[in-house]
């Protein structure tokens, strides 16, 4: 963390990255002295609400973070920043995004957890936009001009006030990750997905924390009062959902979609739930400790694509096994009218025998809210995500690209990545193609 005092002293004269979090209420003019070098500016967790007219002197600025501030409007001066391509106003007080407020070269835009009810038509001019996080707003309609955003790969629309999704959204040629739970897409009363056993917090004891994500914290736990219906061991994993809206949507939607997904050998098994007024939770079988994450999340550079530990290698048999398990898992999900929304290597766990588990339903959506045509299109979107996963894994293969199995996977990948959603195979077909 940098300090304003050291910035004023000239300590950061040639810095390319600056992070200041000092309860600032006014933009520090000293930052403008870094115009010749500054590429990344993080002013998250302050109380800023405006930017100076001179802000555009930061000609080299590429990434800008204003998470947890007091902005009510996106400052139009940002459009004058010639290299600015990543912008975050997550968890501010935004209610307005003016026409032409954003730089035309915007690639990654984060407006999660605000109060924006409408987006400007100029959104359609952001032809370089790849990633748009917009969960937790008040949007009633997606501007039709965004049909021009042909490079859009990931969009989070959960927890808004949409009453319908336009057909063109499902036909965007590069869209691979879409989440839309927590909207008003239907007037019907949604039923609980199944009769999953319900327990209470008093039935088990929490132990060490295993992990934490946007929607909740996962602990190892031990039963104190194990229901007779449960035959598994005493050791379990408990995901305690956070109460607030997350980058993917509402916790209750994640819980319901996870339950609706049902059982599959490559899904982490859910054995009970907690749905009390003060706590939502899922009780799951504990993942054996020898399972590890297949990949790492995207970086600021890769944007929508996963990264991997340096030196990661797989043989062609392992990649085929991973692909086969993933395709069959996704076939199962779509049969149960659930889209995963976040098909990535970093949400996938494997062991040394390449047994696979797919987790994290934070971006999952209930497909029964869509027409049959849009359900099919949603599967085609996830098929593209599957193609992206193959595209990430194949370069890590230490076999010759001339082998028949490599060529087979390459063809499947290319078919999944076709621009036309109508030409892509479905998961049933992919599963059959991957069968021995």
HELIX and SHEET records of a PDB file:
HELIX    1   1 UNK A    4  UNK A    8  1                                   5    
HELIX    2   2 UNK A   29  UNK A   34  5                                   6    
HELIX    3   3 UNK A   53  UNK A   57  5                                   5    
HELIX    4   4 UNK A   76  UNK A   80  5                                   5    
HELIX    5   5 UNK A  121  UNK A  125  5                                   5    
HELIX    6   6 UNK A  144  UNK A  148  5                                   5    
HELIX    7   7 UNK A  167  UNK A  171  5                                   5    
HELIX    8   8 UNK A  201  UNK A  203  5                                   3    
HELIX    9   9 UNK A  251  UNK A  260  1                                  10    
HELIX   10  10 UNK A  316  UNK A  335  1                                  20    
HELIX   11  11 UNK A  345  UNK A  347  5                                   3    
HELIX   12  12 UNK A  367  UNK A  369  5                                   3    
HELIX   13  13 UNK A  372  UNK A  394  1                                  23    
HELIX   14  14 UNK A  404  UNK A  416  1                                  13    
HELIX   15  15 UNK A  421  UNK A  423  5                                   3    
HELIX   16  16 UNK A  427  UNK A  434  1                                   8    
SHEET    1   A 8 UNK A  17  UNK A  19  0                                        
SHEET    2   A 8 UNK A  40  UNK A  42  1                                        
SHEET    3   A 8 UNK A  63  UNK A  65  1                                        
SHEET    4   A 8 UNK A  86  UNK A  88  1                                        
SHEET    5   A 8 UNK A 108  UNK A 110  1                                        
SHEET    6   A 8 UNK A 131  UNK A 133  1                                        
SHEET    7   A 8 UNK A 154  UNK A 156  1                                        
SHEET    8   A 8 UNK A 177  UNK A 179  1                                        
SHEET    1   B 5 UNK A 204  UNK A 212  0                                        
SHEET    2   B 5 UNK A 216  UNK A 223 -1                                        
SHEET    3   B 5 UNK A 235  UNK A 241 -1                                        
SHEET    4   B 5 UNK A 279  UNK A 285 -1                                        
SHEET    5   B 5 UNK A 270  UNK A 276 -1                                        
SHEET    1   C 3 UNK A 292  UNK A 293  0                                        
SHEET    2   C 3 UNK A 348  UNK A 350 -1                                        
SHEET    3   C 3 UNK A 356  UNK A 358 -1                                        
SHEET    1   D 2 UNK A 338  UNK A 339  0                                        
SHEET    2   D 2 UNK A 365  UNK A 366 -1                                        
END                                                                             
